[in-house]
Amino acid sequence: MHIDTVLLKVASRCNLDCSYCYVFHMGDEGWRAQPKRMSGETQALVGRRLRELRDAQGRPFSVVLHGGEPLLLGARGLGSLLGMLRRALGAECGISIQTNGVLLNADILDLCADQRIGLSVSLDGPAEVHDRFRIDHGGRPSHARVLAGVELLRAHRDAKTLFSGVLAVVDPATSPDAVYDYFRELGVPSVDFLYRDGNHSSLPYGKASVGSTEYGRWITRILNRYVIDPAPFRIRMLDDIIKLALGGGGVKEGVGLTDYGILVIDADGTVKKNDTLKSSPLGDGFSRDWTVRHHSLAEIACSGEFLAYHRAQRPSSTSCARCPHLRICGGGMVAHRFSETSGYENPTVFCADQKMLIERALELVGHHLQTEAA
């Protein structure tokens, strides 16, 4: 078994208090027992384990600094960590940071440029959209501070290689046209739209029922804008669905039937499953207490429990097995399949939404192919 992505939880706390965060606001309290920052000793162990993993599997993987908010390490702490990771992994492994953008400054951008680090910023849209949920611990809006960070990033001399794009959480009550126009005018290179977390027993915000299509209508409107835009920013979810509709493959977890090997290393060095599983009652922990102090990542990746976790990405419900869209949909994110009665053995709670989106994509692809053949 190979690993594709390792998420490093280098800071277990955050300077924002986004109300929908699956780490702090969906029932899991594990962050309270974590050190606020990953220690230098743990960082050194992580670097060694990552190098061992690269050598053992003989193929590169991506490392993503995550949180909490990774920029809480500060420029000095971040520079030390990134330099160590580059020395351990060389140039072939991609390293990136997922940040809320508030703490971006010239020093951090320069050191990221020096170490060839990609930056993705969490930004949900214009202020009236973003500030509904992305607030700080005093209840104050964050949009203006995030936008200031984005503007610094866009103005940097190495912006084309530094700025990988934006992560935006969908609010189906907002105007998709307003959100699309905002990102287009802002000049972001890409947007990774994410649905709000939830499951069959705890419906996502804005979804009236399992069979309702609030998210499907929203993202389908984005698709309609996307395909007629002569110079669009990239939208990874839609790119994958269109490629899959044409018979190709996808690169995004939760779409298509490609399996991804994902591990998370917490701030104390504990190794966990994909952290989005915190949003379901079964959680993201393994039954064993694996840590970088005592276990190699290659050993963990070859264990029976990890292989079972990896296989769980493939949907196991009979309705998914019979669905003509399975090759494109892939059953959605594992956390979104949960129910109290049958665990993860269900279609995604966004099944109706994804069917609407996929059917529209197939219609557009079919029309394009007919036009090309005429």
Residue, then its C-alpha position, 0 to 999 in steps of 0.5 A: m500500500h502506498i501513501d499519497t498524502v500526509l497531513l501534518k497538524v503542526a498547530s492544534r489551535c486556530n486564530l479563527d473560530c469558524s462555526y462549521c469547523y469539523v475539528f472544533h465544532m462537530g463533537d470531537e474534543g481530541w484537540r484539547a489534549q494536543p499540544k498547541r504546537m508540534s514540538g521541535e522533537t516531534q518535527a524531527l521524528v516526523g521528518r525522519r519517518l517521512r524520509e523513510l516512507r519516501d525511500a520505502q515506497g519509492r514514489p513521491f507523496s504530498v505533505v500538507l501543513h494543516g491545523g488548526e492554523p499552521l501559520l501560528l508557528g510564526a515565520r521563524g518556526l515555520g522556516s525551520l520546519l519547512g527547511m527540515l522537510r525539504r532536506a528530508l524529502g528533496a524536491e520530488c515531494g510536494i509540500s503545501i500549506q492550507t491557511n486561513g490567510v490572516l497571518l500571511n506576511a512578507d517574511i512567510l511568503d518569502l520563505c515559502a517561495d525559497q522552499r517551493i511551498g504552495l499556499s491555499v487560502s480558505l475563503d468562502g466568497p465576498a464579505e457577506v458570504h465569508d463573514r457569516f461563518r468565518i469569524d474570530h474568537g471574539g465574534r468579529p468578521s475575518h474577510a478583510r484580514v483574509l483578503a489582505g493576505v490574499e492580496l499580499l500573496r497575489a502581489h508576490r514576485d513568485a505568486k504563480t508558483l506560491f498561490s495554488g488557489v482557494l478552498a471555499v465551503v459552500d453555503p447553499a443559501t447564497s447566490p452561486d453567481a455572486v460567489y463565482d463573480y467574486f472569485r473571477e474578479l479576484g483573480v484566484p487561480s483555482v477554487d476547491f468548493l467543499y460541501r458542508d460536513g454532515n451525514h444521514s443522522s446529522l444533516p449538513y447545514g442547509k439540507a432539508s432532507v437526504g433527498s433534497t438538492e440544495y447543494g446540487r442546485w448551487i453547484t450546478r449553477i456554478l457548472n453552468r457558469y464554468v463551461i461558458d466562461p472563456a477564461p475561468f479559474r480552475i474548479r477541481m471538483l468540476d474538472d474531475i467530474i467532466k474528465l470522468a464523464l469523458g472516460g478519464g480519471g479524477v484527482k480529487e478524493g470523494v469523486g471517482l473510484t481512484d483510491y487515495g492513501i491518506l495519513v494524518i499526523d497530529a501535533d503530538g505525533t499520533v497517526k490518525k485517519n483522514d481528519t474529516l472523519k472527526s465529523s462522524p461519531l466513529g471518528d478518525g482514530f485507529s484502534r492502535d495508538w500509532t505514533v511517529r516515536h514508535h512506528s514507521l509510516a510504511e509499517i502503518a500503511c501495510s497494516g491490516e487496519f490501515l488497509a481496511y480504512h483504505r478500502a472503506q473509501r469504496p462505497s459498500s451500499t447496494s444502492c451505490a453498486r447499482c448506480p449508473h453514476l458510480r464511476i463518476c460519483g465514487g460514493g462521495m466522502v466517507a464521512h458523509r456516508f455515516s448513519e447511526t443504523s448502518g455506519y458507513e454502508n450508505p450512499t453519501v448524504f449528498c447523493a441526490d445533489q451529486k446525481m443532479l450535478i453529474e446528469r447536468a455534466l453528462e448533458l453538457v459533455g454529450h452536447h459538446l461531443q455532438t457539436e464536435a462531430a457535426 
